[in-house]
């Protein structure tokens, strides 16, 4: 059963990434983060390092706080 749920999760990620193919890597990282993926998972999906993803997420959250 676990294999099926992992396949479904990967399929959903592929669909999300396909829908966002014209978006920046930062935007993709943010959306995947909002969907509950870890920085490590996101970095593997976007072929980058977890540190880069952490920087994207941190800068986005910091920007949101400044707007308030």
HTML snippet that shows the backbone in 3Dmol.js (N, CA, C, O; Angstrom):
<script src="https://3Dmol.org/build/3Dmol-min.js"></script>
<div id="view" style="width:600px;height:400px;position:relative"></div>
<script>
const pdb = `
ATOM      1  N   UNK A   1       0.821  -1.197   0.000  1.00  0.00           N
ATOM      2  CA  UNK A   1       0.000   0.000   0.000  1.00  0.00           C
ATOM      3  C   UNK A   1       0.865   1.262   0.000  1.00  0.00           C
ATOM      4  O   UNK A   1       0.521   2.256  -0.639  1.00  0.00           O
ATOM      5  N   UNK A   2       1.983   1.215   0.717  1.00  0.00           N
ATOM      6  CA  UNK A   2       2.857   2.378   0.788  1.00  0.00           C
ATOM      7  C   UNK A   2       3.384   2.742  -0.603  1.00  0.00           C
ATOM      8  O   UNK A   2       3.497   3.924  -0.930  1.00  0.00           O
ATOM      9  N   UNK A   3       3.704   1.743  -1.416  1.00  0.00           N
ATOM     10  CA  UNK A   3       4.206   2.013  -2.764  1.00  0.00           C
ATOM     11  C   UNK A   3       3.166   2.755  -3.595  1.00  0.00           C
ATOM     12  O   UNK A   3       3.510   3.660  -4.357  1.00  0.00           O
ATOM     13  N   UNK A   4       1.903   2.381  -3.455  1.00  0.00           N
ATOM     14  CA  UNK A   4       0.840   3.055  -4.199  1.00  0.00           C
ATOM     15  C   UNK A   4       0.728   4.524  -3.795  1.00  0.00           C
ATOM     16  O   UNK A   4       0.587   5.392  -4.656  1.00  0.00           O
ATOM     17  N   UNK A   5       0.789   4.805  -2.513  1.00  0.00           N
ATOM     18  CA  UNK A   5       0.666   6.191  -2.064  1.00  0.00           C
ATOM     19  C   UNK A   5       1.871   7.012  -2.511  1.00  0.00           C
ATOM     20  O   UNK A   5       1.730   8.193  -2.827  1.00  0.00           O
ATOM     21  N   UNK A   6       3.050   6.404  -2.539  1.00  0.00           N
ATOM     22  CA  UNK A   6       4.239   7.108  -3.016  1.00  0.00           C
ATOM     23  C   UNK A   6       4.119   7.414  -4.503  1.00  0.00           C
ATOM     24  O   UNK A   6       4.511   8.494  -4.945  1.00  0.00           O
ATOM     25  N   UNK A   7       3.588   6.484  -5.273  1.00  0.00           N
ATOM     26  CA  UNK A   7       3.384   6.706  -6.706  1.00  0.00           C
ATOM     27  C   UNK A   7       2.385   7.837  -6.942  1.00  0.00           C
ATOM     28  O   UNK A   7       2.590   8.702  -7.793  1.00  0.00           O
ATOM     29  N   UNK A   8       1.318   7.809  -6.181  1.00  0.00           N
ATOM     30  CA  UNK A   8       0.303   8.857  -6.317  1.00  0.00           C
ATOM     31  C   UNK A   8       0.912  10.211  -5.964  1.00  0.00           C
ATOM     32  O   UNK A   8       0.676  11.199  -6.659  1.00  0.00           O
ATOM     33  N   UNK A   9       1.685  10.258  -4.900  1.00  0.00           N
ATOM     34  CA  UNK A   9       2.329  11.506  -4.489  1.00  0.00           C
ATOM     35  C   UNK A   9       3.256  12.014  -5.589  1.00  0.00           C
ATOM     36  O   UNK A   9       3.234  13.202  -5.913  1.00  0.00           O
ATOM     37  N   UNK A  10       4.064  11.139  -6.163  1.00  0.00           N
ATOM     38  CA  UNK A  10       4.985  11.536  -7.241  1.00  0.00           C
ATOM     39  C   UNK A  10       4.216  12.020  -8.472  1.00  0.00           C
ATOM     40  O   UNK A  10       4.614  12.985  -9.125  1.00  0.00           O
ATOM     41  N   UNK A  11       3.116  11.343  -8.779  1.00  0.00           N
ATOM     42  CA  UNK A  11       2.296  11.749  -9.918  1.00  0.00           C
ATOM     43  C   UNK A  11       1.717  13.150  -9.690  1.00  0.00           C
ATOM     44  O   UNK A  11       1.709  13.981 -10.598  1.00  0.00           O
ATOM     45  N   UNK A  12       1.241  13.397  -8.489  1.00  0.00           N
ATOM     46  CA  UNK A  12       0.704  14.718  -8.168  1.00  0.00           C
ATOM     47  C   UNK A  12       1.783  15.796  -8.268  1.00  0.00           C
ATOM     48  O   UNK A  12       1.517  16.908  -8.725  1.00  0.00           O
ATOM     49  N   UNK A  13       2.993  15.463  -7.840  1.00  0.00           N
ATOM     50  CA  UNK A  13       4.098  16.419  -7.948  1.00  0.00           C
ATOM     51  C   UNK A  13       4.391  16.709  -9.413  1.00  0.00           C
ATOM     52  O   UNK A  13       4.574  17.865  -9.797  1.00  0.00           O
ATOM     53  N   UNK A  14       4.434  15.667 -10.228  1.00  0.00           N
ATOM     54  CA  UNK A  14       4.685  15.866 -11.652  1.00  0.00           C
ATOM     55  C   UNK A  14       3.613  16.748 -12.286  1.00  0.00           C
ATOM     56  O   UNK A  14       3.921  17.617 -13.102  1.00  0.00           O
ATOM     57  N   UNK A  15       2.374  16.526 -11.915  1.00  0.00           N
ATOM     58  CA  UNK A  15       1.279  17.347 -12.442  1.00  0.00           C
ATOM     59  C   UNK A  15       1.426  18.809 -11.997  1.00  0.00           C
ATOM     60  O   UNK A  15       1.228  19.728 -12.791  1.00  0.00           O
ATOM     61  N   UNK A  16       1.768  19.008 -10.742  1.00  0.00           N
ATOM     62  CA  UNK A  16       1.964  20.359 -10.231  1.00  0.00           C
ATOM     63  C   UNK A  16       3.109  21.048 -10.960  1.00  0.00           C
ATOM     64  O   UNK A  16       2.982  22.201 -11.371  1.00  0.00           O
ATOM     65  N   UNK A  17       4.226  20.344 -11.121  1.00  0.00           N
ATOM     66  CA  UNK A  17       5.375  20.932 -11.802  1.00  0.00           C
ATOM     67  C   UNK A  17       5.065  21.219 -13.271  1.00  0.00           C
ATOM     68  O   UNK A  17       5.503  22.233 -13.814  1.00  0.00           O
ATOM     69  N   UNK A  18       4.321  20.337 -13.905  1.00  0.00           N
ATOM     70  CA  UNK A  18       3.930  20.564 -15.297  1.00  0.00           C
ATOM     71  C   UNK A  18       3.035  21.803 -15.408  1.00  0.00           C
ATOM     72  O   UNK A  18       3.187  22.608 -16.326  1.00  0.00           O
ATOM     73  N   UNK A  19       2.122  21.941 -14.481  1.00  0.00           N
ATOM     74  CA  UNK A  19       1.232  23.109 -14.488  1.00  0.00           C
ATOM     75  C   UNK A  19       2.011  24.398 -14.239  1.00  0.00           C
ATOM     76  O   UNK A  19       1.576  25.480 -14.635  1.00  0.00           O
ATOM     77  N   UNK A  20       3.159  24.279 -13.585  1.00  0.00           N
ATOM     78  CA  UNK A  20       3.962  25.451 -13.245  1.00  0.00           C
ATOM     79  C   UNK A  20       5.219  25.566 -14.104  1.00  0.00           C
ATOM     80  O   UNK A  20       6.181  26.221 -13.704  1.00  0.00           O
ATOM     81  N   UNK A  21       5.222  24.942 -15.269  1.00  0.00           N
ATOM     82  CA  UNK A  21       6.453  24.887 -16.065  1.00  0.00           C
ATOM     83  C   UNK A  21       6.987  26.266 -16.446  1.00  0.00           C
ATOM     84  O   UNK A  21       8.185  26.403 -16.694  1.00  0.00           O
ATOM     85  N   UNK A  22       6.152  27.270 -16.500  1.00  0.00           N
ATOM     86  CA  UNK A  22       6.612  28.619 -16.826  1.00  0.00           C
ATOM     87  C   UNK A  22       6.933  29.448 -15.589  1.00  0.00           C
ATOM     88  O   UNK A  22       7.282  30.623 -15.699  1.00  0.00           O
ATOM     89  N   UNK A  23       6.816  28.844 -14.423  1.00  0.00           N
ATOM     90  CA  UNK A  23       7.109  29.537 -13.161  1.00  0.00           C
ATOM     91  C   UNK A  23       8.593  29.416 -12.830  1.00  0.00           C
ATOM     92  O   UNK A  23       9.286  28.525 -13.322  1.00  0.00           O
ATOM     93  N   UNK A  24       9.055  30.312 -12.005  1.00  0.00           N
ATOM     94  CA  UNK A  24      10.453  30.257 -11.565  1.00  0.00           C
ATOM     95  C   UNK A  24      10.658  29.097 -10.594  1.00  0.00           C
ATOM     96  O   UNK A  24       9.702  28.554 -10.040  1.00  0.00           O
ATOM     97  N   UNK A  25      11.906  28.736 -10.403  1.00  0.00           N
ATOM     98  CA  UNK A  25      12.225  27.677  -9.457  1.00  0.00           C
ATOM     99  C   UNK A  25      11.813  28.085  -8.047  1.00  0.00           C
ATOM    100  O   UNK A  25      11.400  27.242  -7.251  1.00  0.00           O
ATOM    101  N   UNK A  26      11.922  29.364  -7.739  1.00  0.00           N
ATOM    102  CA  UNK A  26      11.510  29.857  -6.422  1.00  0.00           C
ATOM    103  C   UNK A  26      10.019  29.636  -6.204  1.00  0.00           C
ATOM    104  O   UNK A  26       9.600  29.201  -5.131  1.00  0.00           O
ATOM    105  N   UNK A  27       9.228  29.933  -7.215  1.00  0.00           N
ATOM    106  CA  UNK A  27       7.780  29.763  -7.104  1.00  0.00           C
ATOM    107  C   UNK A  27       7.414  28.284  -6.961  1.00  0.00           C
ATOM    108  O   UNK A  27       6.536  27.929  -6.176  1.00  0.00           O
ATOM    109  N   UNK A  28       8.086  27.436  -7.716  1.00  0.00           N
ATOM    110  CA  UNK A  28       7.847  25.994  -7.609  1.00  0.00           C
ATOM    111  C   UNK A  28       8.183  25.499  -6.203  1.00  0.00           C
ATOM    112  O   UNK A  28       7.433  24.727  -5.605  1.00  0.00           O
ATOM    113  N   UNK A  29       9.318  25.958  -5.692  1.00  0.00           N
ATOM    114  CA  UNK A  29       9.733  25.557  -4.340  1.00  0.00           C
ATOM    115  C   UNK A  29       8.698  25.996  -3.313  1.00  0.00           C
ATOM    116  O   UNK A  29       8.358  25.236  -2.406  1.00  0.00           O
ATOM    117  N   UNK A  30       8.195  27.225  -3.453  1.00  0.00           N
ATOM    118  CA  UNK A  30       7.205  27.744  -2.516  1.00  0.00           C
ATOM    119  C   UNK A  30       5.929  26.912  -2.544  1.00  0.00           C
ATOM    120  O   UNK A  30       5.385  26.567  -1.495  1.00  0.00           O
ATOM    121  N   UNK A  31       5.450  26.588  -3.749  1.00  0.00           N
ATOM    122  CA  UNK A  31       4.212  25.809  -3.882  1.00  0.00           C
ATOM    123  C   UNK A  31       4.383  24.414  -3.292  1.00  0.00           C
ATOM    124  O   UNK A  31       3.490  23.914  -2.608  1.00  0.00           O
ATOM    125  N   UNK A  32       5.514  23.792  -3.550  1.00  0.00           N
ATOM    126  CA  UNK A  32       5.764  22.459  -2.986  1.00  0.00           C
ATOM    127  C   UNK A  32       5.866  22.529  -1.464  1.00  0.00           C
ATOM    128  O   UNK A  32       5.411  21.622  -0.767  1.00  0.00           O
ATOM    129  N   UNK A  33       6.458  23.597  -0.951  1.00  0.00           N
ATOM    130  CA  UNK A  33       6.529  23.794   0.491  1.00  0.00           C
ATOM    131  C   UNK A  33       5.137  23.939   1.074  1.00  0.00           C
ATOM    132  O   UNK A  33       4.831  23.367   2.120  1.00  0.00           O
ATOM    133  N   UNK A  34       4.290  24.708   0.394  1.00  0.00           N
ATOM    134  CA  UNK A  34       2.911  24.890   0.842  1.00  0.00           C
ATOM    135  C   UNK A  34       2.133  23.570   0.819  1.00  0.00           C
ATOM    136  O   UNK A  34       1.201  23.372   1.598  1.00  0.00           O
ATOM    137  N   UNK A  35       2.533  22.676  -0.084  1.00  0.00           N
ATOM    138  CA  UNK A  35       1.878  21.368  -0.182  1.00  0.00           C
ATOM    139  C   UNK A  35       2.398  20.393   0.867  1.00  0.00           C
ATOM    140  O   UNK A  35       1.924  19.260   0.952  1.00  0.00           O
ATOM    141  N   UNK A  36       3.371  20.828   1.665  1.00  0.00           N
ATOM    142  CA  UNK A  36       3.843  20.005   2.769  1.00  0.00           C
ATOM    143  C   UNK A  36       5.123  19.227   2.517  1.00  0.00           C
ATOM    144  O   UNK A  36       5.502  18.386   3.333  1.00  0.00           O
ATOM    145  N   UNK A  37       5.794  19.489   1.409  1.00  0.00           N
ATOM    146  CA  UNK A  37       7.037  18.790   1.125  1.00  0.00           C
ATOM    147  C   UNK A  37       8.185  19.414   1.900  1.00  0.00           C
ATOM    148  O   UNK A  37       8.212  20.623   2.128  1.00  0.00           O
ATOM    149  N   UNK A  38       9.126  18.581   2.301  1.00  0.00           N
ATOM    150  CA  UNK A  38      10.302  19.066   3.028  1.00  0.00           C
ATOM    151  C   UNK A  38      11.289  19.700   2.052  1.00  0.00           C
ATOM    152  O   UNK A  38      11.206  19.493   0.842  1.00  0.00           O
ATOM    153  N   UNK A  39      12.216  20.468   2.595  1.00  0.00           N
ATOM    154  CA  UNK A  39      13.240  21.084   1.755  1.00  0.00           C
ATOM    155  C   UNK A  39      14.057  20.025   1.016  1.00  0.00           C
ATOM    156  O   UNK A  39      14.451  20.231  -0.132  1.00  0.00           O
ATOM    157  N   UNK A  40      14.306  18.912   1.662  1.00  0.00           N
ATOM    158  CA  UNK A  40      15.067  17.830   1.034  1.00  0.00           C
ATOM    159  C   UNK A  40      14.282  17.251  -0.137  1.00  0.00           C
ATOM    160  O   UNK A  40      14.835  17.052  -1.219  1.00  0.00           O
ATOM    161  N   UNK A  41      12.999  16.980   0.074  1.00  0.00           N
ATOM    162  CA  UNK A  41      12.159  16.455  -1.011  1.00  0.00           C
ATOM    163  C   UNK A  41      12.104  17.441  -2.179  1.00  0.00           C
ATOM    164  O   UNK A  41      12.239  17.050  -3.338  1.00  0.00           O
ATOM    165  N   UNK A  42      11.907  18.708  -1.865  1.00  0.00           N
ATOM    166  CA  UNK A  42      11.811  19.738  -2.902  1.00  0.00           C
ATOM    167  C   UNK A  42      13.123  19.835  -3.671  1.00  0.00           C
ATOM    168  O   UNK A  42      13.122  19.943  -4.898  1.00  0.00           O
ATOM    169  N   UNK A  43      14.228  19.797  -2.960  1.00  0.00           N
ATOM    170  CA  UNK A  43      15.529  19.911  -3.631  1.00  0.00           C
ATOM    171  C   UNK A  43      15.764  18.735  -4.576  1.00  0.00           C
ATOM    172  O   UNK A  43      16.349  18.909  -5.646  1.00  0.00           O
ATOM    173  N   UNK A  44      15.319  17.556  -4.197  1.00  0.00           N
ATOM    174  CA  UNK A  44      15.450  16.395  -5.080  1.00  0.00           C
ATOM    175  C   UNK A  44      14.568  16.553  -6.316  1.00  0.00           C
ATOM    176  O   UNK A  44      14.985  16.221  -7.426  1.00  0.00           O
ATOM    177  N   UNK A  45      13.363  17.054  -6.128  1.00  0.00           N
ATOM    178  CA  UNK A  45      12.443  17.231  -7.254  1.00  0.00           C
ATOM    179  C   UNK A  45      12.910  18.313  -8.218  1.00  0.00           C
ATOM    180  O   UNK A  45      12.710  18.201  -9.427  1.00  0.00           O
ATOM    181  N   UNK A  46      13.532  19.360  -7.683  1.00  0.00           N
ATOM    182  CA  UNK A  46      13.960  20.482  -8.515  1.00  0.00           C
ATOM    183  C   UNK A  46      15.448  20.423  -8.869  1.00  0.00           C
ATOM    184  O   UNK A  46      15.986  21.339  -9.490  1.00  0.00           O
ATOM    185  N   UNK A  47      16.094  19.346  -8.469  1.00  0.00           N
ATOM    186  CA  UNK A  47      17.507  19.114  -8.789  1.00  0.00           C
ATOM    187  C   UNK A  47      18.406  20.260  -8.329  1.00  0.00           C
ATOM    188  O   UNK A  47      19.152  20.848  -9.113  1.00  0.00           O
ATOM    189  N   UNK A  48      18.310  20.554  -7.043  1.00  0.00           N
ATOM    190  CA  UNK A  48      19.148  21.574  -6.426  1.00  0.00           C
ATOM    191  C   UNK A  48      19.450  21.143  -4.998  1.00  0.00           C
ATOM    192  O   UNK A  48      19.117  20.022  -4.613  1.00  0.00           O
ATOM    193  N   UNK A  49      20.063  21.992  -4.220  1.00  0.00           N
ATOM    194  CA  UNK A  49      20.415  21.605  -2.849  1.00  0.00           C
ATOM    195  C   UNK A  49      19.338  22.059  -1.852  1.00  0.00           C
ATOM    196  O   UNK A  49      18.609  23.017  -2.107  1.00  0.00           O
ATOM    197  N   UNK A  50      19.252  21.362  -0.724  1.00  0.00           N
ATOM    198  CA  UNK A  50      18.300  21.780   0.313  1.00  0.00           C
ATOM    199  C   UNK A  50      18.580  23.194   0.825  1.00  0.00           C
ATOM    200  O   UNK A  50      17.656  23.901   1.226  1.00  0.00           O
ATOM    201  N   UNK A  51      19.834  23.605   0.812  1.00  0.00           N
ATOM    202  CA  UNK A  51      20.186  24.954   1.275  1.00  0.00           C
ATOM    203  C   UNK A  51      19.584  26.023   0.355  1.00  0.00           C
ATOM    204  O   UNK A  51      19.128  27.066   0.823  1.00  0.00           O
ATOM    205  N   UNK A  52      19.588  25.758  -0.938  1.00  0.00           N
ATOM    206  CA  UNK A  52      18.991  26.708  -1.889  1.00  0.00           C
ATOM    207  C   UNK A  52      17.496  26.813  -1.630  1.00  0.00           C
ATOM    208  O   UNK A  52      16.940  27.912  -1.624  1.00  0.00           O
ATOM    209  N   UNK A  53      16.848  25.684  -1.419  1.00  0.00           N
ATOM    210  CA  UNK A  53      15.405  25.680  -1.152  1.00  0.00           C
ATOM    211  C   UNK A  53      15.112  26.420   0.146  1.00  0.00           C
ATOM    212  O   UNK A  53      14.173  27.211   0.219  1.00  0.00           O
ATOM    213  N   UNK A  54      15.916  26.160   1.164  1.00  0.00           N
ATOM    214  CA  UNK A  54      15.725  26.843   2.454  1.00  0.00           C
ATOM    215  C   UNK A  54      15.837  28.357   2.284  1.00  0.00           C
ATOM    216  O   UNK A  54      15.080  29.112   2.895  1.00  0.00           O
ATOM    217  N   UNK A  55      16.774  28.797   1.460  1.00  0.00           N
ATOM    218  CA  UNK A  55      16.948  30.227   1.193  1.00  0.00           C
ATOM    219  C   UNK A  55      15.724  30.792   0.484  1.00  0.00           C
ATOM    220  O   UNK A  55      15.248  31.871   0.838  1.00  0.00           O
ATOM    221  N   UNK A  56      15.206  30.074  -0.518  1.00  0.00           N
ATOM    222  CA  UNK A  56      13.999  30.507  -1.226  1.00  0.00           C
ATOM    223  C   UNK A  56      12.835  30.680  -0.250  1.00  0.00           C
ATOM    224  O   UNK A  56      12.154  31.706  -0.251  1.00  0.00           O
ATOM    225  N   UNK A  57      12.621  29.667   0.574  1.00  0.00           N
ATOM    226  CA  UNK A  57      11.483  29.661   1.497  1.00  0.00           C
ATOM    227  C   UNK A  57      11.644  30.773   2.542  1.00  0.00           C
ATOM    228  O   UNK A  57      10.694  31.495   2.845  1.00  0.00           O
ATOM    229  N   UNK A  58      12.842  30.898   3.079  1.00  0.00           N
ATOM    230  CA  UNK A  58      13.102  31.925   4.090  1.00  0.00           C
ATOM    231  C   UNK A  58      12.863  33.328   3.524  1.00  0.00           C
ATOM    232  O   UNK A  58      12.224  34.167   4.158  1.00  0.00           O
ATOM    233  N   UNK A  59      13.391  33.563   2.314  1.00  0.00           N
ATOM    234  CA  UNK A  59      13.244  34.903   1.734  1.00  0.00           C
ATOM    235  C   UNK A  59      11.775  35.205   1.429  1.00  0.00           C
ATOM    236  O   UNK A  59      11.340  36.349   1.565  1.00  0.00           O
ATOM    237  N   UNK A  60      11.022  34.209   1.024  1.00  0.00           N
ATOM    238  CA  UNK A  60       9.596  34.409   0.732  1.00  0.00           C
ATOM    239  C   UNK A  60       8.831  34.734   2.017  1.00  0.00           C
ATOM    240  O   UNK A  60       7.996  35.638   2.043  1.00  0.00           O
ATOM    241  N   UNK A  61       9.129  33.985   3.081  1.00  0.00           N
ATOM    242  CA  UNK A  61       8.444  34.227   4.363  1.00  0.00           C
ATOM    243  C   UNK A  61       8.834  35.589   4.921  1.00  0.00           C
ATOM    244  O   UNK A  61       7.998  36.286   5.496  1.00  0.00           O
ATOM    245  N   UNK A  62      10.094  35.972   4.756  1.00  0.00           N
ATOM    246  CA  UNK A  62      10.562  37.264   5.242  1.00  0.00           C
ATOM    247  C   UNK A  62       9.845  38.398   4.496  1.00  0.00           C
ATOM    248  O   UNK A  62       9.452  39.394   5.102  1.00  0.00           O
ATOM    249  N   UNK A  63       9.680  38.237   3.185  1.00  0.00           N
ATOM    250  CA  UNK A  63       8.972  39.235   2.374  1.00  0.00           C
ATOM    251  C   UNK A  63       7.524  39.382   2.827  1.00  0.00           C
ATOM    252  O   UNK A  63       7.003  40.494   2.912  1.00  0.00           O
ATOM    253  N   UNK A  64       6.875  38.251   3.119  1.00  0.00           N
ATOM    254  CA  UNK A  64       5.492  38.284   3.567  1.00  0.00           C
ATOM    255  C   UNK A  64       5.359  39.031   4.890  1.00  0.00           C
ATOM    256  O   UNK A  64       4.406  39.784   5.087  1.00  0.00           O
ATOM    257  N   UNK A  65       6.310  38.825   5.793  1.00  0.00           N
ATOM    258  CA  UNK A  65       6.276  39.499   7.087  1.00  0.00           C
ATOM    259  C   UNK A  65       6.482  41.006   6.938  1.00  0.00           C
ATOM    260  O   UNK A  65       5.886  41.787   7.680  1.00  0.00           O
ATOM    261  N   UNK A  66       7.316  41.416   5.990  1.00  0.00           N
ATOM    262  CA  UNK A  66       7.544  42.835   5.770  1.00  0.00           C
ATOM    263  C   UNK A  66       6.301  43.539   5.276  1.00  0.00           C
ATOM    264  O   UNK A  66       6.077  44.704   5.605  1.00  0.00           O
ATOM    265  N   UNK A  67       5.475  42.842   4.479  1.00  0.00           N
ATOM    266  CA  UNK A  67       4.271  43.430   3.928  1.00  0.00           C
ATOM    267  C   UNK A  67       3.225  43.732   4.996  1.00  0.00           C
ATOM    268  O   UNK A  67       2.381  44.608   4.812  1.00  0.00           O
ATOM    269  N   UNK A  68       3.280  43.011   6.104  1.00  0.00           N
ATOM    270  CA  UNK A  68       2.293  43.187   7.185  1.00  0.00           C
ATOM    271  C   UNK A  68       2.570  44.390   7.964  1.00  0.00           C
ATOM    272  O   UNK A  68       1.844  44.694   8.910  1.00  0.00           O
TER     273      UNK A  68
END
`;
const viewer = $3Dmol.createViewer("view");
viewer.addModel(pdb, "pdb");
viewer.setStyle({}, {cartoon: {color: "spectrum"}});
viewer.zoomTo();
viewer.render();
</script>
